[in-house]
Amino acid sequence: MDFTTPLQYVRGVGPARAEILAAKGLHIVDDLLAYAPFRYEDRANLKPISALAPGETATVLVQVHSARLASYRRPSLGLFEAVFTDGSPHRLRARWFHGAYLADRFAEGQRVALYGKIELDSYTGDLLMLHPEVEWLGEDDSADDALHTGRIVPIYEAAGKISTRSLRTLMHRVLLELPEPPDPLPVFLRQRLKLPDRLAALRLAHFPPPGEDIRLLNAFRTHAQLRLIFEEFFWLECGLALKRSRARLQPGISFVLDARVRERIKQMLPFKPTIAQKRVLGEIARDMAQPHPMNRLLQGDVGSGKTLVAAEAAIIAVENGFQTAVLAPTEVLAAQHFVYFKNLFHPLGYTVAFLSGSQPAREKDAVKSSIASGRAQICVGTHALLEENVEIPALGLAIVDEQHRFGVMQRLRLFEKGRRDGRFPDVLVMTATPIPRTLALTLYGDLDVSSIDELPPGRKPIVTRHVTEDQIEQVYSFLQKQVEAGRQAYVVYPVIDESETQAVKAARKMHEHLSQTVFPRVAVGLLHGKLKPPEKEAAIQDFKSGRTRILVSTTVVEVGVDVPNATVMVVEQAERFGLAQLHQLRGRVGRGPAQSYCLLVTAKLNDAARERIRTLVDSTDGFHIAEMDMKLRGPGEFFGTRQAGIPALRIASIVRDRELLELARSEALAFIENPPSEEDLRRAVAHIRTHWQRRYGLVNVA
């Protein structure tokens, strides 16, 4: 057995268990050993029930005295209750709401380990744990049990039917039988950073020695853990650096930025750009002048003027005789871009085309013909632009808006569509979900990163207030005053349980209530995802023109609707939204000179929702909000599915381990650009080729 052995051939696994482990991305021994514990429990010095105190978090080894699905109080809660003893007269209770699934798991006399917070049950006077984590132990003190009690014990996330206890046994067996392998990390790095060798680090991380500081273990800050975290980041960053250097070898278009192009940009500009916009345009222009394709991420807060910078880049492409494609994730956003670019480029005489999946066949064919003939210099559209029969013969610049909503492969498809005479187009991807620069460089490792970190002059910070449901009449009164002052407002409803239909029903009902009962003399519009494209466009245009003063909507207004006269954003059931989405919604107002407001209306809040609302009320800085969002939700949920670009890290965390990420990045760049020897680089590239796709879930490097 070695690190490359398929798990089905490991003693104690077999085909059935191997299939379960494969669903977790664990295929070979190396994958299994990278499956780190998410927590550690100190079972070396266990307390009896009599020594427990309310308020502490503890692990106890106990026996089941009784267990039942409670029939009293509220049956709908499915309350499961068990009573435990440890051979003394003292008892410990545990309760799980919606715990019917546990009914067949507990048997009288069974030994279990419970981990959770100790409370006092005021009803019985017993000590109590609510929703403790449970590990079922063996029937006796067998030799195998020594792995699970009397020591610091690793706790793994269960893999299907394979429990944390079974994983612990398997890890221990594999680590005992595994021969010492060559360490993949370069020797000079291990020596300079004083890192333990890989197998020793794995053994210590999975089975810490007696006396190891449990706080350091659970903070992932022991020497062994730091070695494994650094290694994971190092190989990821090496792979990204190799990928980027390979991209720079591809032939691209050297765009000319001369006095004529600069004059055309000045002709188009509706106002003086900010210093940040000028800086970012300079970075883009330098990229576009290179003989290899630009691959750049443009990130900036809501309303920072990213689209204007993208328009300037489009002028460079068009004035050099090439076309620009603008890809947007929703029809509403694509339509808004079309109108914006059409108005912006009107003085320059450019033809701007719009393509979407919902257009009538005849209209769609006419647009495709205009693009294919080269008459349309700017092509704006949704996923329809990616269809095989859409030809963009002179594509020189591809702009992808709201990058996180597209997969890596979709961006690649647009990139490939522009390949002509062996040359590739430049790619500019934009996002209004800003993240700290170091993280952006890692998550979008094949892209250079530009950030617009200032808002246009004259913008006033949006005042954000938290309002409870019982104060809704005050909200309506405030809306009435704003409308009477000539302003406009949004009232937004969430998509509940991923059901747009439910949100539409709520929006329709509220539209009826607001238009007929609350504001009978005010024009109230309605916008939601179930409307046909012409109806959506009509609702938006009515609001833009001021014919409707209040727009009731689902989250379809999250991006793409720009009405400078709108000064109030009311978000109903705001506790159902994520931080980034709330910040995006808030960004629909504050686009004119008047003071704007965002009112977050909520029901009763849990701790997580309260923290989200507090963050929004306290800050309008998108970078700070994005960072808080990652801390509250974790990076995986923050970035969504793997296709959005986040690497599938095993032990490292891009939030918790920021300093190690920065160290690994600098070491990786230095190693790839200036390796100690050709042999070192060759070994590193071979290691990355073997592990890249399986470990990180990203496109392979060459």
matplotlib code that plots the C-alpha trace (Angstrom):
import matplotlib.pyplot as plt

x = [0.0, 1.2, -0.4, -1.7, -3.5, -7.2, -9.2, -11.2, -8.0, -7.3, -8.0, -11.4, -12.8, -13.9, -16.0, -19.2, -17.4, -15.1, -18.2, -19.4, -16.0, -15.8, -19.0, -16.9, -14.1, -11.9, -10.6, -7.0, -5.1, -3.7, -7.3, -8.2, -5.3, -6.1, -9.6, -8.6, -10.6, -12.8, -12.5, -10.7, -12.0, -9.9, -11.1, -7.9, -9.2, -12.9, -15.2, -18.0, -21.5, -21.2, -18.3, -20.1, -21.3, -23.9, -22.3, -19.3, -18.8, -17.7, -17.3, -18.7, -18.6, -21.9, -24.4, -28.0, -30.5, -33.6, -34.5, -37.9, -39.7, -41.5, -45.3, -45.9, -45.6, -45.6, -45.7, -44.8, -41.3, -40.5, -38.7, -36.3, -35.1, -32.5, -31.3, -27.7, -25.8, -22.1, -22.5, -23.2, -26.6, -26.3, -28.1, -27.6, -30.4, -30.1, -32.7, -32.9, -35.8, -36.9, -35.0, -37.3, -34.4, -32.6, -35.4, -33.7, -30.2, -30.2, -30.5, -30.5, -26.9, -25.3, -22.0, -21.8, -19.6, -21.6, -20.2, -22.1, -22.9, -24.1, -27.3, -29.7, -33.1, -35.4, -38.2, -36.5, -33.5, -31.1, -28.1, -29.0, -27.4, -29.4, -28.5, -25.2, -23.0, -23.0, -20.5, -21.6, -18.8, -18.0, -19.7, -16.5, -13.1, -11.5, -8.1, -9.7, -11.5, -8.2, -8.4, -11.7, -11.3, -8.6, -6.7, -7.2, -9.6, -10.0, -13.6, -14.3, -17.3, -19.1, -19.1, -22.6, -23.0, -19.3, -19.2, -16.5, -15.5, -15.1, -13.1, -10.8, -10.1, -9.4, -7.1, -5.1, -4.7, -3.6, -1.1, 0.4, 0.8, 1.9, 5.7, 7.7, 7.2, 9.3, 8.2, 6.8, 7.7, 11.1, 13.8, 15.0, 11.5, 11.1, 14.4, 14.0, 10.4, 11.3, 8.4, 8.1, 8.0, 4.7, 4.0, 5.0, 2.7, -0.2, 0.3, 0.4, -2.6, -4.8, -3.7, -2.1, 0.3, -0.6, -0.3, -0.9, -2.7, -6.4, -7.0, -4.2, -5.5, -9.0, -7.6, -5.6, -2.3, -0.1, 3.2, 1.9, -1.4, 0.5, 2.7, -0.3, -2.1, 1.0, 1.5, -2.1, -1.9, 1.6, 0.7, -2.5, -0.6, 2.1, -0.6, -2.2, 1.1, 1.9, -1.6, -1.1, 2.3, 0.9, -1.9, 0.7, 2.2, -1.0, -1.1, -3.4, -4.2, -1.9, -4.4, -3.1, -4.0, -3.1, -4.3, -7.3, -8.5, -8.0, -10.0, -12.9, -12.9, -13.1, -15.9, -17.9, -17.3, -20.4, -18.5, -14.9, -13.7, -12.5, -8.8, -9.5, -11.3, -8.3, -5.9, -7.9, -8.3, -4.5, -4.0, -6.5, -5.0, -1.5, -2.9, -4.7, -1.5, 0.3, 0.7, -1.0, -4.7, -5.7, -7.4, -8.4, -10.9, -12.4, -14.0, -15.6, -18.4, -22.0, -22.1, -18.4, -18.5, -17.2, -19.4, -18.0, -14.5, -15.7, -17.1, -13.7, -12.1, -14.7, -13.8, -10.1, -11.3, -13.8, -11.4, -8.8, -11.4, -12.7, -16.0, -16.9, -19.2, -20.9, -22.2, -24.7, -26.3, -29.9, -32.1, -32.9, -29.2, -28.4, -31.2, -30.0, -26.4, -27.9, -29.7, -26.7, -24.1, -26.5, -26.9, -23.2, -21.9, -24.5, -22.2, -19.5, -21.9, -21.4, -24.0, -25.1, -27.0, -29.0, -29.4, -31.4, -33.1, -36.6, -36.5, -38.8, -37.0, -37.1, -35.7, -33.0, -32.0, -31.7, -29.5, -27.3, -26.9, -25.9, -23.3, -22.0, -21.6, -19.7, -22.2, -22.8, -19.6, -21.0, -23.0, -24.8, -26.6, -27.3, -26.2, -27.7, -24.4, -22.7, -24.9, -22.9, -24.7, -23.8, -20.8, -18.7, -16.1, -14.0, -14.3, -11.5, -12.8, -15.2, -16.7, -18.4, -20.5, -21.3, -18.5, -19.5, -22.8, -21.0, -18.9, -15.3, -16.3, -18.8, -16.1, -13.9, -16.6, -16.8, -13.0, -12.8, -15.5, -13.2, -10.3, -9.2, -6.0, -4.6, -5.1, -7.4, -9.5, -9.0, -11.3, -12.5, -14.7, -16.5, -18.0, -19.7, -19.1, -15.7, -13.3, -9.9, -7.2, -5.1, -8.2, -9.2, -5.7, -6.2, -9.8, -9.4, -5.8, -5.8, -6.8, -5.0, -7.0, -8.1, -10.1, -12.1, -12.0, -13.8, -17.3, -18.0, -17.9, -21.1, -22.5, -23.8, -23.5, -26.8, -28.5, -29.4, -32.0, -33.2, -37.0, -39.2, -42.4, -44.6, -43.1, -44.2, -46.7, -43.7, -42.0, -45.1, -45.3, -41.6, -42.3, -45.2, -43.0, -40.3, -42.8, -44.4, -40.9, -40.6, -38.6, -39.1, -38.8, -38.4, -40.1, -38.4, -39.5, -37.2, -37.3, -38.4, -37.1, -35.7, -39.3, -39.7, -43.4, -43.8, -41.9, -44.1, -47.3, -46.0, -45.0, -48.4, -50.3, -48.2, -48.6, -52.3, -52.2, -49.9, -51.6, -55.2, -55.0, -51.8, -51.0, -54.2, -53.1, -49.6, -48.7, -47.2, -45.5, -44.8, -41.7, -40.9, -39.1, -42.3, -43.2, -42.5, -39.5, -41.6, -43.6, -40.4, -39.0, -42.2, -42.2, -38.6, -39.2, -42.3, -40.2, -37.3, -39.5, -41.2, -44.7, -44.6, -43.3, -43.0, -41.8, -42.8, -40.4, -38.7, -34.9, -34.9, -33.9, -30.7, -28.6, -29.1, -31.8, -30.4, -32.8, -31.0, -34.2, -34.9, -33.9, -35.6, -35.0, -37.4, -36.4, -39.1, -38.2, -34.5, -33.4, -33.9, -31.2, -27.5, -25.2, -23.9, -27.5, -28.7, -25.7, -26.5, -30.1, -29.1, -26.9, -30.0, -30.4, -27.9, -27.2, -28.3, -27.4, -30.2, -29.8, -30.9, -32.2, -32.3, -34.9, -34.4, -37.7, -37.4, -39.3, -37.6, -33.9, -31.6, -28.0, -26.7, -29.4, -28.8, -25.1, -25.9, -28.3, -25.9, -23.1, -25.3, -26.5, -22.9, -21.1, -21.5, -18.1, -18.5, -15.1, -15.7, -19.2, -17.9, -15.3, -17.9, -20.1, -17.3, -16.7, -20.4, -21.1, -17.7, -16.0, -17.7, -21.2, -20.0, -18.7, -21.4, -20.7, -17.2, -17.7, -17.7, -14.0, -13.4, -10.8, -11.9, -9.5, -9.2, -7.5, -6.7, -9.3, -8.9, -10.6, -8.9, -5.4, -5.0, -1.4, -0.3, -2.1, 0.0, 3.2, 2.5, 1.6, 4.8, 6.9, 5.1, 5.6, 9.3, 9.7, 8.0, 9.8, 13.2, 13.4, 16.6, 17.1, 15.4, 14.9, 13.1, 10.7, 10.2, 9.3, 6.9, 5.1, 4.8, 3.3, 0.8, -0.2, -1.0, -2.9, -4.4, -7.8, -8.5, -7.5, -8.6, -11.4, -9.9, -9.0, -5.7, -2.4, -0.2]
y = [0.0, 3.5, 7.0, 6.1, 2.9, 3.0, 2.9, -0.2, -2.2, -1.0, -3.5, -2.7, -0.7, -2.9, -1.8, -0.8, 1.5, 2.8, 4.0, 5.9, 7.5, 8.3, 10.4, 12.6, 12.9, 10.3, 7.9, 6.9, 6.7, 10.3, 11.6, 9.8, 11.1, 14.7, 14.3, 16.1, 16.1, 19.1, 19.0, 17.3, 16.1, 15.6, 12.2, 11.7, 13.3, 12.7, 14.0, 12.0, 13.5, 14.6, 17.0, 18.7, 22.3, 24.3, 26.6, 24.4, 22.4, 18.9, 15.3, 12.5, 8.7, 7.4, 4.5, 4.8, 4.4, 5.1, 6.7, 7.7, 9.9, 12.3, 12.5, 15.5, 19.2, 19.8, 16.5, 18.3, 19.0, 15.3, 15.7, 12.8, 12.5, 10.1, 9.7, 8.6, 7.4, 6.6, 4.1, 6.8, 7.9, 11.1, 11.4, 13.4, 14.1, 14.9, 16.2, 16.5, 18.4, 16.8, 13.8, 11.0, 9.6, 8.6, 6.4, 3.2, 4.3, 4.1, 0.8, 0.4, -0.1, 1.1, 3.1, 6.5, 9.6, 12.9, 16.3, 19.5, 22.4, 21.6, 23.2, 22.8, 21.4, 23.6, 21.1, 18.0, 19.5, 17.2, 18.4, 18.6, 18.7, 20.0, 18.5, 17.0, 15.3, 11.5, 8.8, 5.2, 3.2, -0.5, -2.8, -3.3, -1.9, -3.7, -2.8, -0.9, 1.2, 2.7, 4.7, 6.3, 7.0, 7.9, 10.2, 13.3, 12.0, 13.3, 13.9, 13.5, 14.5, 11.2, 10.0, 8.6, 5.5, 5.5, 7.0, 9.2, 6.1, 3.9, 6.7, 7.0, 3.2, 3.3, 6.3, 4.7, 1.4, 3.2, 5.4, 2.3, 0.3, 3.2, 3.1, 6.4, 8.1, 10.8, 14.2, 16.2, 19.6, 20.9, 20.2, 23.8, 25.0, 22.4, 23.3, 27.1, 27.0, 24.3, 22.1, 18.4, 15.8, 14.9, 11.5, 12.7, 15.7, 13.5, 11.1, 14.0, 15.8, 12.7, 11.3, 14.1, 13.0, 13.1, 16.6, 18.4, 21.7, 21.0, 24.8, 24.9, 21.7, 23.1, 26.4, 24.3, 25.9, 23.0, 22.5, 19.5, 21.1, 24.3, 22.1, 20.5, 23.8, 25.4, 22.5, 22.6, 26.3, 25.9, 23.3, 25.2, 28.4, 26.7, 25.2, 28.6, 30.2, 27.5, 27.9, 31.7, 31.4, 28.9, 31.4, 34.1, 31.9, 31.9, 34.2, 37.2, 40.6, 43.6, 46.4, 49.9, 52.7, 55.9, 59.5, 58.7, 55.9, 58.2, 61.0, 58.6, 57.5, 61.2, 61.7, 58.9, 59.7, 61.1, 62.5, 62.8, 59.3, 58.7, 58.2, 54.4, 54.1, 55.8, 53.5, 50.4, 51.5, 51.9, 48.3, 47.0, 49.1, 47.8, 44.2, 44.8, 46.1, 42.8, 40.1, 37.5, 37.5, 39.6, 37.6, 40.2, 40.3, 43.8, 43.9, 46.9, 47.8, 48.3, 51.6, 52.1, 52.4, 49.1, 49.1, 52.5, 51.1, 48.1, 50.5, 52.2, 48.8, 48.1, 51.3, 50.2, 46.9, 48.5, 51.3, 48.5, 46.8, 44.2, 43.3, 43.2, 40.7, 41.4, 38.3, 38.9, 36.2, 37.5, 39.0, 42.0, 42.8, 42.1, 44.4, 47.1, 46.8, 47.0, 50.3, 51.7, 50.8, 52.0, 55.4, 55.6, 54.7, 56.7, 59.7, 57.3, 55.8, 52.2, 49.5, 47.7, 44.4, 42.5, 38.7, 36.7, 33.2, 34.6, 36.7, 35.6, 33.4, 36.0, 38.8, 36.4, 35.4, 39.1, 39.8, 36.8, 38.0, 41.5, 40.0, 37.5, 40.2, 42.4, 45.2, 45.0, 46.1, 45.5, 42.3, 42.2, 39.1, 36.3, 32.6, 32.8, 34.3, 31.0, 29.0, 27.2, 28.9, 32.4, 33.6, 36.6, 36.6, 39.6, 39.0, 40.9, 41.5, 39.3, 41.0, 38.7, 40.5, 39.0, 36.4, 34.3, 33.4, 31.7, 28.6, 28.4, 26.4, 29.0, 31.7, 29.3, 28.7, 32.5, 32.6, 29.8, 31.4, 34.3, 32.2, 33.4, 32.7, 31.0, 34.2, 34.4, 37.4, 39.4, 38.6, 41.0, 39.5, 41.8, 41.2, 43.4, 40.8, 42.1, 40.0, 40.8, 41.0, 37.9, 35.7, 37.0, 36.2, 32.6, 32.0, 33.6, 32.4, 32.4, 36.1, 39.3, 41.4, 45.1, 46.7, 50.0, 51.0, 54.4, 55.6, 58.4, 61.9, 63.3, 59.9, 60.0, 57.0, 55.1, 55.2, 51.7, 50.9, 47.7, 47.7, 45.0, 43.8, 45.6, 48.9, 48.5, 51.4, 53.8, 52.4, 53.2, 56.7, 57.3, 56.0, 58.4, 61.3, 60.3, 59.9, 63.3, 64.8, 63.5, 60.4, 56.7, 53.5, 49.7, 47.1, 43.7, 40.2, 37.1, 33.9, 31.4, 27.8, 28.4, 28.9, 31.9, 31.1, 31.7, 35.0, 36.1, 35.3, 37.4, 40.3, 40.2, 40.2, 43.1, 45.0, 44.7, 45.7, 48.7, 50.0, 49.6, 50.1, 51.9, 54.1, 54.4, 57.7, 56.5, 54.6, 51.2, 48.9, 45.2, 43.3, 39.6, 36.7, 35.2, 38.2, 37.9, 40.0, 42.8, 43.0, 43.2, 45.9, 47.8, 47.6, 48.8, 51.6, 52.8, 53.0, 54.7, 57.3, 58.0, 56.9, 54.4, 55.8, 52.5, 49.3, 46.0, 43.3, 40.0, 39.8, 40.3, 43.9, 42.7, 43.7, 45.7, 48.2, 51.7, 54.6, 57.6, 59.0, 55.9, 56.8, 54.1, 50.3, 48.4, 44.7, 42.6, 39.4, 40.6, 37.8, 35.4, 37.1, 36.6, 39.6, 39.9, 39.9, 42.5, 44.7, 44.3, 45.2, 48.3, 49.3, 49.9, 53.2, 55.9, 56.4, 60.1, 63.2, 62.9, 61.1, 57.4, 54.9, 51.1, 49.7, 46.0, 44.7, 41.4, 39.0, 37.5, 37.0, 34.1, 34.9, 34.5, 36.7, 39.3, 39.4, 39.8, 42.7, 44.4, 44.2, 45.9, 48.6, 49.4, 49.3, 50.3, 49.0, 46.0, 44.6, 44.5, 43.1, 40.3, 39.4, 39.2, 37.2, 34.6, 34.5, 33.9, 31.4, 29.9, 30.3, 27.3, 28.7, 32.2, 31.3, 28.7, 25.7, 24.5, 25.7, 29.2, 28.9, 28.0, 25.2, 22.1, 22.6, 19.8, 21.2, 24.8, 27.6, 30.8, 32.8, 31.3, 30.8, 34.1, 34.7, 31.2, 31.7, 34.8, 33.1, 30.1, 32.3, 34.3, 31.1, 29.4, 32.4, 32.6, 28.8, 28.7, 31.9, 30.9, 27.2, 25.9, 23.5, 22.1, 18.8, 20.5, 22.2, 18.9, 17.0, 19.8, 19.9, 16.1, 16.3, 19.0, 17.1, 14.1, 15.9, 19.1, 17.9, 15.3, 17.6, 21.0, 20.3, 22.8, 22.6, 20.7, 22.5, 21.4]
z = [0.0, -0.8, -1.2, -4.7, -3.7, -4.6, -1.4, -2.4, -2.0, 1.5, 4.2, 5.9, 2.9, 0.0, -3.1, -1.2, 1.3, -1.5, -3.3, -0.3, 0.2, -3.5, -3.1, -0.7, -3.3, -1.5, -4.1, -3.1, 0.2, -0.4, -0.5, 2.7, 4.7, 3.5, 5.0, 8.2, 11.5, 11.8, 15.6, 18.5, 21.9, 25.0, 26.3, 28.3, 31.4, 31.4, 34.1, 35.7, 35.4, 39.0, 38.1, 35.2, 35.6, 33.6, 31.0, 30.2, 27.0, 27.7, 26.4, 28.6, 28.3, 29.5, 29.1, 27.8, 30.7, 28.7, 25.3, 23.8, 21.4, 23.7, 23.2, 25.5, 24.8, 21.0, 19.1, 15.8, 17.2, 17.1, 20.5, 21.2, 24.8, 26.3, 29.9, 30.5, 33.6, 34.3, 37.1, 39.8, 41.1, 38.8, 35.5, 32.4, 29.9, 26.2, 23.8, 20.1, 18.4, 15.2, 16.5, 15.3, 13.2, 16.4, 17.7, 16.5, 17.3, 21.1, 23.1, 26.9, 28.3, 25.1, 25.6, 23.9, 23.9, 24.1, 23.2, 23.9, 26.2, 29.7, 30.8, 33.8, 33.0, 35.1, 34.7, 36.1, 37.9, 35.9, 33.9, 30.2, 26.7, 23.8, 20.4, 21.5, 19.0, 19.6, 19.0, 19.6, 21.3, 21.5, 24.0, 26.0, 26.5, 23.6, 22.2, 19.4, 22.0, 23.0, 19.8, 20.8, 24.5, 27.0, 24.6, 22.4, 19.8, 16.2, 15.1, 11.4, 9.4, 8.7, 5.1, 4.4, 6.6, 7.5, 11.0, 12.5, 14.7, 11.6, 9.8, 12.9, 12.9, 9.1, 9.4, 12.2, 10.3, 7.1, 9.0, 10.7, 7.5, 5.2, 4.3, 4.4, 1.1, -0.6, 0.7, -2.3, -0.7, -1.9, 0.8, 0.9, 1.8, 4.6, 6.1, 5.8, 7.2, 9.8, 8.6, 9.7, 7.0, 5.5, 7.0, 10.5, 10.1, 9.0, 11.9, 14.4, 12.8, 12.9, 16.2, 18.4, 21.1, 24.8, 26.3, 22.9, 23.5, 22.7, 22.0, 19.4, 17.8, 17.4, 16.1, 13.6, 14.8, 15.8, 14.0, 12.1, 11.0, 9.8, 7.7, 6.0, 5.5, 4.0, 1.7, 0.4, -0.3, -1.8, -4.4, -5.3, -5.8, -7.8, -10.1, -10.5, -11.3, -14.0, -15.4, -15.7, -17.3, -19.8, -20.6, -21.3, -24.0, -26.0, -29.0, -28.6, -30.1, -29.6, -29.4, -30.2, -27.8, -29.7, -29.6, -31.8, -29.4, -26.4, -28.1, -28.8, -25.1, -24.1, -26.6, -24.9, -21.2, -19.5, -16.6, -15.3, -14.2, -10.6, -9.8, -9.3, -12.6, -14.4, -12.6, -13.5, -17.2, -17.3, -16.1, -18.7, -21.5, -20.7, -20.8, -24.1, -25.7, -25.0, -27.6, -25.4, -24.3, -21.3, -18.5, -15.9, -13.1, -12.4, -9.0, -7.3, -5.0, -6.1, -8.1, -8.4, -12.1, -13.4, -16.5, -17.6, -17.4, -19.4, -22.0, -22.3, -22.9, -25.6, -27.4, -27.6, -29.2, -31.7, -32.8, -33.6, -35.9, -33.5, -31.9, -28.2, -26.5, -23.2, -21.4, -18.5, -16.3, -16.4, -19.0, -16.9, -16.4, -20.1, -21.2, -18.9, -20.3, -23.8, -23.1, -21.2, -23.9, -26.7, -25.1, -24.2, -27.7, -29.6, -30.0, -31.5, -34.0, -32.8, -33.5, -30.3, -30.7, -28.0, -28.0, -25.5, -25.4, -25.1, -28.3, -31.2, -33.7, -36.5, -34.3, -33.0, -36.5, -37.5, -34.5, -35.2, -38.8, -37.7, -35.3, -37.9, -40.6, -38.2, -38.5, -34.7, -33.0, -29.5, -28.8, -25.5, -24.4, -22.0, -22.3, -25.8, -26.9, -26.1, -28.5, -31.2, -34.1, -32.8, -34.8, -33.6, -36.4, -35.1, -31.4, -29.8, -26.2, -24.1, -21.1, -18.5, -15.9, -12.5, -13.0, -9.9, -11.6, -14.5, -14.5, -15.6, -18.7, -19.8, -19.7, -21.7, -24.3, -25.0, -25.1, -27.6, -29.7, -30.4, -31.6, -35.1, -37.0, -33.9, -31.8, -28.8, -27.6, -24.4, -21.5, -18.8, -16.1, -13.6, -10.2, -7.6, -4.9, -3.9, -1.9, -0.4, -3.0, -1.8, -1.9, -5.3, -6.6, -5.3, -6.2, -9.7, -10.0, -13.8, -13.8, -13.0, -10.5, -10.7, -7.9, -8.1, -4.4, -4.5, -5.5, -8.0, -6.4, -4.9, -3.8, -0.2, 2.0, 2.2, 5.6, 6.6, 9.4, 10.9, 11.4, 13.0, 11.4, 14.0, 12.9, 9.2, 9.5, 10.2, 7.1, 5.0, 6.5, 5.5, 2.0, 1.6, 2.6, 0.1, -2.7, -1.9, -2.1, -5.7, -4.9, -5.8, -3.8, -4.1, -1.9, -2.4, -1.4, -1.0, -2.9, -0.2, -0.2, -3.7, -5.0, -7.2, -7.4, -3.6, -3.9, -6.9, -4.9, -2.0, -4.3, -6.1, -2.8, -1.5, -4.7, -4.4, -0.7, -1.3, -4.5, -3.2, 0.6, 1.7, -1.3, -3.3, -4.9, -5.8, -8.9, -7.7, -10.2, -10.1, -11.3, -10.9, -12.7, -14.1, -16.3, -20.0, -21.2, -22.8, -19.5, -17.5, -19.7, -19.5, -15.7, -15.5, -18.1, -16.2, -13.0, -14.8, -16.3, -13.0, -14.2, -11.2, -7.9, -5.9, -7.5, -5.7, -6.8, -6.2, -6.2, -10.0, -9.2, -7.4, -10.4, -13.5, -12.5, -12.3, -11.3, -9.8, -8.5, -6.3, -2.8, -0.6, -0.6, 1.6, 2.0, 3.5, 5.5, 5.3, 7.6, 4.6, 2.5, 2.6, 3.3, -0.3, -1.7, 0.8, -0.1, -3.8, -3.2, -1.2, -4.1, -6.2, -4.4, -3.6, -7.3, -7.4, -5.4, -2.9, 0.5, 0.2, 2.7, 3.1, 5.5, 6.5, 7.8, 9.8, 12.0, 15.1, 14.4, 15.3, 16.2, 12.6, 11.1, 13.8, 12.9, 9.2, 9.8, 12.2, 9.7, 7.0, 9.4, 10.5, 7.2, 3.5, 2.5, 0.1, 0.9, 4.6, 4.1, 1.8, 4.4, 7.1, 4.8, 4.4, 8.1, 8.8, 6.1, 5.3, 1.9, 0.3, 0.8, 0.1, -3.4, -4.2, -6.3, -7.2, -10.8, -9.5, -8.9, -5.2, -4.8, -2.8, 0.1, 2.7, 5.8, 4.8, 5.1, 3.0, 5.8, 8.9, 7.3, 5.4, 6.6, 5.6, 2.2, 1.6, 2.6, 0.4, -2.5, -2.3, -1.9, -4.8, -7.2, -6.2, -6.7, -10.2, -11.4, -10.1, -9.1, -7.4, -10.2, -13.3, -11.5, -8.6, -11.1, -13.1, -9.9, -8.8, -12.2, -12.1, -8.6, -9.6, -12.8, -10.6, -7.9, -9.5, -10.7, -8.0, -5.1, -6.1, -8.6, -11.1, -14.7, -15.3, -15.8, -18.8]

ax = plt.figure().add_subplot(projection="3d")
ax.plot(x, y, z, "-o")
ax.set_aspect("equal")
plt.show()
